[in-house]
């Protein structure tokens, strides 16, 4: 991975209240846009991509979604994280006809395609680790949540 991914407390919504997956994506996307990591078009691109390539995955402790868009709409590498106050249904990555109740959403803005795959792999490893996932689910502190994800992605650099 060539660039460090920004994972900051201001990109964390610890009690994300979303009506549906589109609302969750919109809220997290606007966080990335407001913080200067993505163009205004990013949210619509992610919403459109999610229709064809859904990102909901069931992990040992909870459902997770990792929506993302295209590098053209990214201004800087970052991840916005939402911990859903109530589970939000997302279409399953492996079976579009089914849904998974998602508790954690990690929305990626990564400009480097190779780095994008690296980040996804590290996120999958983090969400697969029950201790890491439990810490994300139990913390109400945006700084603590950001640090957990930063340690998993950037090695705490």
Secondary structure, DSSP 8 states (H G I E B T S, - for coil): --S--B--GGGEEEEE--SSHHHHHHHHHHHHHHTTSB-TTHHHHHHHHHHHS--EEE-SSSEEE--B--GGGBSS-EEEEEEEEEEEEEEBSS-TTSEEEEEEEEEEE-S-HHHHHHHHHHHHHHHHSHHHHHHHHH---HHHHHHHHHHHHHTT-
